[in-house]
C-alpha cells in the first residue's frame, strides 16, 4: 500500500534549478501558485519545505477522489504557473 501524498513544484521552461537565485525565485513562484490554488477553489494543495525548497503537497484523503480528479491537478498548476511566472520572473532570468 502506497502513501496518498506527493510533493512537487512548478519549474518553468528555461530555468534550471540549482543556482541559489533561481531556487529563491522558484520558492516564491511556487508559494504564489499555492496561494492562487487555495483561493481559486479548483484544487487544494498544501505545502512543505524540503531541503529549503518550497514544494506543493497533494494529499489524497477523500475516498470519492477519482483518477480524473488527480489528473486535473498538473494542468491547473501549469496554467497558474505560466501566468504567475510571466508576471514575477526577474529580468535577469529572461533570455
N, C-alpha and C positions, 0 to 999 in steps of 0.2 A: 504494500500500500504506500503510495507516494503522498507527499505533503500537498496541500492545496494552496500553497503560497509560492510566489516567484517575485524576484526583483529584476528590474530592467531600467534603462534610461534611454532617452532620445538623444542621438548624436547626429547632427545634420551632416549631409554630404559635404565634403570639402574640409571638414575639421577632423584632425587626428588627435584622439585623446593621448594624454601623456605629459604634454607641456603644462606647467603649473598655471599659466594664464588661461589656457584653453580649459583646463579642468575647473578652474574657478568659474569661468563662463558657463560651462556645461552644468555645474551645480545650480547656478542662478536660473538658467534656462529651464531645467527640469523642475525646479521649485515653482516657477511661473506656470509651467504646464500643469502641475498638480493643482495649483490654485484654480485655474480655469476648469479643469476636470471637475473639481468639487463644486464649484459654483454653477457649472453648466448642467449638471444632472444627467448627462448621457451615460456616464460610468463613474464609478467611485474607486479611487485608489488611495492608499496612504503612502507613507514614505519610510525610508530607512537611510541611515548613513553608514556606508560600508567602506572602510579604509579611506575616509574623508571624501567619499563620493556620494552625492545626494542621488538616490535612486528611487524610482517609483516602485510601489509594492502592491501587487494584486493578491488578494486572499479570497479564495472562493469558499464560502461557508453556507450559502443558501442552497438547499437541496433542489430547488427549482432552476438553478443555473444550467443553461444548455451550452453545447459547443458553439452554437450561433452567438450566444452572449459573449463567450470568451474570445471568439474570432473577431468580434466587433471592436474590441479594445485597441489593438495596434493601429488600425486606420484612423481612429479618433485621435490617438496620441500623435501620430504623424501629421495629421491635419493641423492640430493645435500647435505642434512643434514648429512646423514650417512658418505659420503665421507669426508666432511669437519670436522666432529666430530672426525673421525679416525685420521686425521692429527693434530687437535688442542687440543684434550682433555688432560688436565693436568694429569700427572701420579697419582696424589693423588685421582683422581676420577675413576681410573681403578680398578676394583675388580678382 
